């Protein structure tokens, strides 16, 4: 399992080299722009959550209690952590609806490199897949939010738990984009997903780590994830 996880991780970080080798970098502009806009929107939400909202809560608390400095600092750090976690949770459905559709042309070119042809689908099926992808993204976000709430008592241990949960969710979003072109139902997609769980987590870990890179992460993280997923599914080149 660890070797397969590592293979997913390596596939993620070798995606740039794959795109460069096969002269596909010219296709990244629109999805990169969409990724930047989504992360900018979510970043504004984090600033509000960890800044304005936390200050409002502090003011209300201090009406009844004189909070020591270390408590204020701890609470502020907690709000920042919560804001970051909620941002990643919200990123999954938003990227499915607003970023991944722009990656379609890149995926088509990657399929031509790996398979010799594009996997074609009808317009109606693409619309259906987009709707299903968005709904699956919402379900994944709800599940992640639930796990976030129930793991609050774990304290510092919660951070690595949520890291792995969100890594898997983000990795799965990339693989879903690949599997939806091959399957006709959610049940079929889930059956294939089970076979790639270690690779999904490996790609997801790369995804979430690269998202931390300023600007480049927001622009390129989902692109690299889809390219990595396609290479794992169809064979690297």
N, C-alpha and C positions, 0 to 999 in steps of 0.2 A: 504493500500500500504506500509506504513512504517513497519508494522509487517512482511510483506513478504520480504521487503528489509533486515530487521534485521535477518530474517531466513536464507537468503542467506549469510549474513556476518558471522553468527554463523556456518553455514555449512562449510564455508571455513576454519575457524580457528579450527574446530574440525576434520578436515581431517586427521591430523597426528594421533590423537587418534584412528580414524577409521582404519587406516592402521595398527597401532600397534595391536589393538584388534584382527584383522583378519589375523595377521601374513603375511602382504603384503609388509613389508619394504624392503625385499630382492629384490623387483622388481624395486626399484627407481634408481639404479645406472646409467644406460645408459641415461634415460631422464634427470637426474640431471647433468650429465656430458655435455650433449648437451646444457642444459640451461646455464651452466657456460660459455661455449664457445661462445654462442650467446651474452650474456651480456658483456663478455670481449671484443668482437669485437665492440659492440656498445659503450662501455665505452671508447675505444680508439678513436672513432669518437667524443665523447663528449669532451675529452681532447684536440683534435685537434681544434674543433669548438670554445671552450671557451678559448683556449690558443693561439696556433699558428695563427689561422685565425683571432682572435680578435686583436692580436698584429699587424698583417699585416694591418688590417683596421685602427687601431689607428695611425699607421705611416703615412698612406695616409691622414687621417683627419688632422693630425698635420702639414702636409705640407701647409695647408691652414688656419688652426685655431690653436690657443694656448689653448688646452683643460685644464680646471681646474681639480684639483684632484678629486673633487666630481663627475664631469661628467665622468671621466675615470672609477671611481669606479662603478657608476651607469650603464655605458655601459657594463662593465665586468660582473656585476651581471645579466644584461639582456641577455648577450651571454650565461652565464651558465644556466639560466632558459630556454632559447630557445633550448640549447643543450639537456637538460633533457627532455623537451617536445618532441623534434624531436626523441630522443632515444626511448621514449615510443611509439610514433607513428610508428617508424620503427620496433619495437619489435613485433607488431601484425603479420605482414606477415611472418617475419623470424621465429617466434615461430611456426606458423602454418605449415611451410614447414620443419623446422629443429628440432623442439622439440616435437611437438604433436605426430608425427608418432612413436616416441620411447615410448610414454605413452600408446600405444595400448595394450601391454601385461598387464599393470596394470589395464586398463579399463576392459579387459576381466575377470580378477580375481574379480574386484569389481562387475561386472554384475553377476558372479556366486554366489557371496555372497548375492546380493540383489534379484536376479531373479531365482537363482537356475541353471542358464545356461548362456552361452555367447551368445550375439546377433551376429550371424555369417553373414558375407557378402562375396561376391566373390572377387577374386583378381582384376578383371577388375573394379568392383564397388569401391574398395578401392583406386585404382589409380585415377578413376574419382573424387571421393570425395576429394582426396588430391589436385587435380588440382583446383577443385571448391573452396576448403578451402583457397588455396593460392590466388586465384583471389579475393575472398571476403575480404581477409586480405588486399590486395592492395587497393581495393575500400574503405575499412574502413580507411586506412591510408591517402588516398587522402582526404576523407571527414574531418578527424581530422585536417589535414594540412590546409584545407580551413577554418575551424572554428578557428584555431589558428591565421591565418592571419586577418580574419575579426574582431576578438575580441581584436586585439592589442590596439585599442583606449580605451578599458575598463580599462587599467592600472592595478592596483592591483586586480581588480575584475576578471581579466582574469585567474588568478591562480586557484581559485575554479571552474570556468567554465571548464577549460581544465582538471582539476582533475576528474570531473564528466564525461566528454566526454570520456576521456581515460579509466576511470574505466569501463564504459559501453562497450567500444570496447574490452577490455581485457576479461571482463566477458563473452561477447558474443562469443569470440573465443573458450572458454571452452565448452559452451553449443552447439555451432555448431558441435564440435567434437562428442557430444552425439547424436544430432539430425540427423547427416548425416548417421548414421547407421540405422535409422528408416524411412528415407524419400528417395524418388526417384528423387526429383527435388528441385531446389532452392526455388520455390514458396511454396512447402509444408513446407520446413524448415522455411521460413519466417512466415508462418501462425502459426506454433508452437511457434516460438520465441516470437511473440506478447503476448502469454499467460504467458510468464515467465519474462517479462521485469523487475519487481521489484527485483526478485531473481537474475537476471543477473547483475543488478547494485550492489546488495549487495555482490555477489561473486567478482565482479570486484573491488569494493572498498577494499576488503580484499586482492585481488591479487596485486593491485598497492601499498598498504601499506607494504605488506610483501616483495615486490621487493626491498624496501628500506633497508632491513636487509642485511648487507654485507655477501656475499658468500652464506649463507643459502637461502636468497631470490632468488638469481639467479638460484640456483639449484632446489629449491622445489616449488616456486610460481606456475608455470604452472601445476605441478602434483597435488597440493592441489586444484587448480581451477577445474580441470577435475573430480577429485574425488567428490568434492562438487556438481558439476553439475549433475553427475550421481546419487548421493544420493537424490538430490532434484527431479530429473526426475523419478526415479524408487522407491523411498522410502528409508529412512535411515535404518541403522541397527547398 
